[in-house]
């Protein structure tokens, strides 16, 4: 066991309603709540992180679970 993982969980299941932080990509550093989870594609949709389409509609962006940090519950 490495020193940085000693006594800590390396991975947990992400569920709807959890607060996560984006670690990589265009939205790096943003914190948001999980709105939807797609277990088959291992992607998550977050509240407030969306793209505006050319027709003006807003669409959620799928983010891969490997690019997220789970924030500790306070």
Helices and strands as residue ranges (DSSP letters): G 3-5, E 19-22, E 31-38, E 43-52, E 58-64, G 65-67, E 68-70
